[in-house]
């Protein structure tokens, strides 16, 4: 059986119980936040976009994007097709930051 070395930190049961209580409080707070966000989403009262619109856009651009990638890979080569895809993802990321930014002066 292994023995603890003399330099091991002396943790008491009270320290362990305090740490577990803090972890439990943190977990309960995160669960409460998650439930509140879920309720807002389900009721449509939160700051969430209309899902059907974005689901439709996702489906449309998935089909169009996959076809465009195949065609551009045949015409320009695989490397240029992947660079083009990366460029469009960068444009989408930058435009989402601009569209979700709060208005100036607010």
C-alpha positions in Angstrom: 0.0 0.0 0.0 1.4 3.4 -0.9 2.0 5.9 1.8 1.6 9.7 1.5 4.8 11.6 1.5 5.5 14.2 4.2 5.3 17.0 1.7 1.7 16.2 0.6 -0.7 19.1 1.3 -2.9 18.7 4.3 -6.5 18.8 3.0 -9.2 18.4 5.5 -12.7 17.1 5.1 -14.0 20.6 5.6 -12.0 21.8 2.6 -13.3 19.0 0.5 -16.9 19.6 1.5 -16.5 23.3 0.8 -15.1 22.6 -2.6 -17.9 20.2 -3.4 -20.6 22.7 -2.2 -19.1 25.4 -4.4 -19.1 23.1 -7.4 -22.7 22.1 -6.7 -23.7 25.8 -6.5 -21.9 26.6 -9.7 -23.6 23.6 -11.5 -27.0 24.6 -10.2 -26.6 28.1 -11.5 -25.5 26.9 -15.0 -28.5 24.6 -15.1 -30.9 27.4 -14.1 -29.4 29.6 -16.9 -29.7 26.9 -19.4 -33.3 26.2 -18.5 -34.1 29.9 -18.7 -32.6 30.2 -22.1 -34.4 27.1 -23.3 -37.7 28.5 -22.0 -37.1 31.8 -23.8 -36.3 29.9 -27.0 -39.4 27.7 -26.8 -41.7 30.7 -26.1 -40.2 32.8 -28.8 -39.5 35.7 -26.5 -35.7 35.6 -26.5 -33.3 37.3 -28.8 -33.4 34.4 -31.3 -33.9 34.6 -35.0 -36.8 32.8 -36.8 -35.5 29.2 -37.2 -37.5 28.2 -40.3 -35.9 31.0 -42.3 -32.4 30.0 -41.3 -33.1 26.3 -41.8 -34.2 27.0 -45.3 -31.2 29.1 -46.0 -28.9 26.4 -44.6 -30.5 23.8 -46.9 -30.3 26.0 -50.0 -26.7 27.0 -49.5 -25.7 23.5 -48.6 -27.0 22.2 -52.0 -25.8 25.2 -54.0 -22.4 25.2 -52.2 -21.7 21.5 -52.7 -22.5 21.8 -56.4 -20.5 24.9 -56.9 -17.5 23.3 -55.1 -17.6 20.3 -57.4 -17.8 22.4 -60.5 -15.1 24.8 -59.4 -12.8 21.9 -58.4 -13.2 20.4 -61.9 -12.6 23.8 -63.6 -9.9 25.4 -61.3 -8.6 22.5 -59.3 -9.2 21.2 -55.8 -6.8 23.7 -54.1 -8.6 26.7 -55.6 -12.0 25.3 -54.7 -11.0 24.9 -51.1 -9.5 28.4 -51.0 -12.7 29.8 -52.4 -14.8 27.9 -49.8 -12.5 29.3 -47.0 -13.0 32.8 -48.4 -16.7 32.5 -48.4 -16.7 31.2 -44.8 -14.5 34.2 -43.8 -17.0 36.6 -45.5 -19.9 34.9 -43.7 -18.1 35.2 -40.3 -17.3 38.8 -40.8 -20.8 39.7 -42.0 -22.3 37.9 -39.0 -20.2 40.1 -36.7 -21.4 43.2 -38.5 -25.0 42.2 -38.5 -25.0 41.2 -34.8 -23.2 44.3 -33.6 -25.3 46.8 -31.6 -26.2 50.0 -33.4 -23.8 52.9 -32.9 -24.8 55.4 -30.4 -27.0 53.0 -28.5 
